[in-house]
Amino acid sequence: MSVAGSASSATRSSKVVILVLASCGIAVSLMQTLVVPLLPEFPHLLGTTAANAGWLVTAPLVAGAVCAPVTGRLGDMYGKRRMLLLSLATMAVGSAIGAVSDDFTAVLVGRVLQGAAVGVVPLGISIMRDELPEERVGSGVALMSATLGIGGAVGLPITGVVAQELSWHWLFAGAMVFALVEIALILRVVPESTLRTGGKFDFVGALGLSAALTCLLLAISKGNEWGWSSALVLGLLAGAVVVLLLWGAYELRTAAPLVDLRVSARPTVLLTNIASVLVGIAMFTGFLVGSQLLQAPPETGYGYGLSLVVAGLVLLPIGAAMGLFSPVSARISRRYGPRTTLILGACVLALGNLGGSMLHDPLSVVVVNLTISSIGGALAYGALPALIMRSVPTTETAAANALNSLARSIGTSGCSAIVVALTTGSLVHVAGGTYPSINAYSWVFVVAGGAGLVAALIAAATPAPPRYEAVTHRVAFAVGGSR
């Protein structure tokens, strides 16, 4: 085969790997918003309370926050492709449980297993860095990172159409089929990375992180129901702080930590991860409340009384904008650096959310504000892993990306808890039902806009990272030749 033919074949192969990994990212990110439009219906469908139904969104986000660094560490140790397959298999099992269950506890377990698969995204990013030619890494990583938002946005109209025309059980059945198809594609197309770190898995670190995050998010989401000054809520918050401190001390002393806090303490990595938490809050807000705003009755002062299907279709520009702007994020990062892209994305996120806090009419303005936020999310999410990968050596890629995914997951799960706390704290009774007040939604968007602004300031203060990515790729090409 000629050199030109070999290069063309390698390019096609790289594109196929990127598309398959990106489709995996969309599959797992669909799980984030799969049930969001149905939250008002689940208390009746599953015989539970509205507060408990909110955990069908929060619990999978917590599971994802915990499992992202776990699967990243295991991927570094035993193979990223192997953990990719295991994560998708977990999603398939959780989806199967939800497809056949009408019991709230069983469905919640299924949702937790679905959320645990979010580690697919950092694993996919790491595989791209290990296996793709250098010129394809930037665009591939930006697309893979943006799938966290694309899938979340696309899930809204899909949920509406399927739930209204068929049954909510089909949402879970479809997710199971999607996961099985992705497993088959990975086995066919995606190579296993040969880069391994070895070592032992940190079970104590995984348990400690799980306990701390659960205490924190449970206190935030249940604060209004249990009382912010109640002994239970204060005890959970204090417990989260104590467990995190003990966990940090243990991680610093153990030989093979779940999260290498010394690497995480590097200024570029630390500040990027802090910004990631805030970006997660700012981006996920629109996904959580957009459909609820559109479905609420007009008597609330902000709603439009749209059906599930129509609300989902109206929100399609959110997903489309994220898909269109993920390659834009990569181009800006190549020309001006990922830090500049992150600053720009965070500022756009702030603009869209602050606009949403003030402008609730007409419908076109609401959609424009939500779309602006999704554009900012695409720009910021595409830049975050690029900053991380420039800051760590290749052998730490999966763990570092998993830590960054953890930061974003803390942001999205924290956003869910914040939204629940704010929207249940100020209610109105109209049209025979109870809904959050217009002030509650305004404060939700104010918090999200403030998170975007602070993320931009942190990104501006982040020092330029060392160029590990360029160095490791040059070494790989020098030793192994063109891929």
Secondary structure, DSSP 4 states (H G I P E B T S, - for coil): --HHHHHHHHHHHHHHHHHHHHHHHHHHHHHHHTTGGGTTTHHHHHT--HHHHTHHHHHHHHHHHHHHHHHHHHHHHH-HHHHHHHHHHHHHHHHHHHHH--SHHHHHHHHHHHHGGGGHHHHHHHHHHHHS-HHHHHHHHHHHHHHHHHHHHHHHHHHHHHHHHS-THHHHHHHHHHHHHHHHHHHHHPPPP---------HHHHHHHHHHHHHHHHHHHHHHHH-TTSHHHHHHHHHHHHHHHHHHHHHHHSSS-SS-HHHHTSHHHHHHHHHHHHHHHHHHHHHHHHHHHHHS-GGGSS-----HHHHHHHTHHHHHHHHHHHHHHHHHHHHH-HHHHHHHHHHHHHHHHHHHHH---SHHHHHHHHHHHHHHHHHHHHHHHHHHHTTS-GGGHHHHHHHHHHHHHHHHHHHHHHHHHHHTTSEEEETTEEEE-HHHHHHHHHHHHHHHHHHHHHHHHSPPPP-HHHHHHHHHHHHH---
